[in-house]
Amino acid sequence: MTLRPYDRQAAVAYAHRWAYLRNPAFYNFDKLGGDCTNFASQCLYAGAGVMDYTPTFGWYYNSQYSRAPAWTGVPFFYNFLTRGKDTPGPVGEETGMDALLPGDFVQLRFVPGPFAHNPVVVEVGSPLTPDNVLVAAHSEDADYRPLSTYPIQEVRFLHILGVRR
């Protein structure tokens, strides 16, 4: 399988288009624990164009009832992107804030326990500080929101390396 470029511009354009709305092609999970990773997956798909239909451990969406855990679950999204297997779909790595680009992802922990929020990076400024990392997200709908405005206990950054096809 070949690692191809990820279309960051398409992912960010999608984020801006749907940050305060819901794409009717996807179920809105706001009342079922939150829509942040569903929105993140939609943005990622806009830039990747490839899903992985591997049962349980893949990353895909057909409907509210036919989707991989990685499509809507923060820790599963992380596990899928950082998988070591040569399967179809986007590939990422955990990185430092200094490697962030628009179209990458941030995962936030607000209280002890698992990471619970998954915004998409839409802009990075200079100097690179949490004030200059701007994100879009669902659940608490936002676009161009500074990362510094979240009550973060812990953060991790996911840089998208490309898409396996």
C-alpha positions in Angstrom: 0.0 0.0 0.0 1.3 3.5 -0.9 1.2 6.4 1.5 -0.3 9.3 -0.5 -0.7 13.0 0.5 -3.5 14.1 2.8 -5.5 17.0 1.5 -5.2 19.4 4.5 -7.0 22.2 2.6 -10.1 20.0 2.0 -10.2 18.9 5.7 -10.0 22.5 6.9 -12.6 23.7 4.4 -14.9 21.0 5.6 -14.3 22.1 9.2 -15.2 25.7 8.4 -18.3 24.7 6.4 -19.7 22.4 9.1 -18.4 23.8 12.4 -21.7 25.3 13.4 -24.0 23.1 11.4 -24.5 19.3 11.0 -24.0 17.6 7.6 -27.2 15.6 7.0 -25.2 12.8 5.5 -24.0 11.9 9.0 -25.9 11.2 12.2 -25.6 13.9 14.9 -24.2 12.2 18.1 -24.7 15.3 20.3 -27.3 13.6 22.5 -25.3 10.3 22.6 -22.1 11.5 24.3 -21.0 14.2 21.9 -20.3 14.8 18.3 -16.7 15.9 18.4 -15.0 12.8 17.0 -17.8 12.2 14.5 -17.0 15.8 13.2 -13.2 15.1 13.4 -13.7 12.0 11.4 -15.8 13.8 8.8 -13.0 16.4 8.5 -10.4 13.7 8.2 -12.4 11.9 5.6 -12.8 15.1 3.6 -9.0 15.2 3.4 -8.3 11.5 3.1 -11.1 10.1 0.9 -10.4 6.5 2.1 -12.1 4.5 4.9 -10.9 1.3 6.4 -13.8 -1.2 6.7 -11.9 -3.6 8.9 -14.4 -4.8 11.5 -13.9 -3.4 15.0 -10.5 -1.9 14.4 -11.1 0.0 11.2 -12.3 3.5 10.6 -15.6 3.9 8.6 -19.1 5.3 8.7 -22.1 3.9 6.9 -24.8 5.0 9.3 -25.5 5.6 13.0 -25.6 1.8 13.5 -22.9 0.8 11.0 -19.7 2.5 11.9 -16.3 1.7 13.5 -15.6 2.7 17.1 -12.8 4.9 15.7 -15.3 7.1 13.8 -16.9 8.4 17.0 -14.7 7.5 20.0 -11.8 9.7 21.0 -9.4 6.9 22.2 -10.3 4.7 19.2 -9.7 7.5 16.8 -6.2 7.9 18.3 -5.6 4.1 18.2 -6.6 3.9 14.5 -4.5 6.8 13.4 -1.4 5.5 15.2 -1.9 1.9 14.3 1.2 0.0 13.1 -0.6 -2.0 10.5 -0.5 -1.4 6.8 -4.3 -1.0 6.3 -6.2 1.6 4.2 -7.0 5.1 5.4 -5.3 8.0 7.0 -2.2 7.5 9.1 -0.9 9.8 11.9 1.5 10.0 14.8 1.5 11.6 18.2 3.8 14.6 18.0 4.6 17.9 19.7 2.8 21.1 19.2 5.7 22.4 17.0 4.8 19.9 14.2 1.1 20.8 14.0 -0.4 21.8 10.7 -3.9 22.8 9.7 -5.9 19.5 9.2 -4.2 17.8 12.2 -6.0 17.0 15.4 -5.8 17.8 19.1 -7.1 15.5 21.8 -8.0 17.0 25.2 -8.4 15.6 28.7 -10.4 17.8 31.0 -10.5 15.6 34.1 -8.8 12.3 35.2 -9.7 9.5 32.8 -9.6 9.1 29.1 -9.1 11.9 26.5 -12.6 13.3 25.9 -12.5 15.9 23.1 -11.1 15.9 19.6 -10.9 19.2 17.7 -9.4 19.7 14.3 -6.6 22.3 13.8 -7.7 25.0 11.3 -4.9 27.4 11.7 -1.5 27.7 13.4 0.1 31.1 14.0 3.5 32.4 15.0 4.8 32.2 17.6 3.4 28.7 18.1 1.6 28.8 21.4 -1.8 27.5 22.5 -3.1 31.0 21.9 -2.1 30.6 18.2 -3.4 27.1 17.6 -7.0 27.6 16.4 -9.4 24.7 16.2 -12.9 23.8 15.0 -15.1 21.4 16.9 -18.5 20.0 17.6 -20.2 19.3 20.9 -19.1 22.8 22.0 -19.4 24.1 18.5 -16.4 26.3 17.6 -14.4 27.6 14.7 -11.1 29.5 15.0 -11.2 28.8 18.8 -7.8 29.2 20.4 -6.6 26.1 22.1 -5.7 28.1 25.2 -9.5 28.7 25.9 -10.1 25.1 26.8 -9.8 24.0 30.5 -7.1 21.4 29.6 -5.7 19.0 32.1 -3.7 17.1 29.4 -3.3 17.5 25.6 -1.9 15.3 22.8 -1.4 16.3 19.2 -2.0 14.0 16.2 -0.1 14.9 13.0 -1.5 13.3 9.8 1.3 11.8 7.8 -0.7 10.7 4.8 -3.3 8.3 3.5 -2.7 4.6 2.6 -4.4 3.5 -0.5 
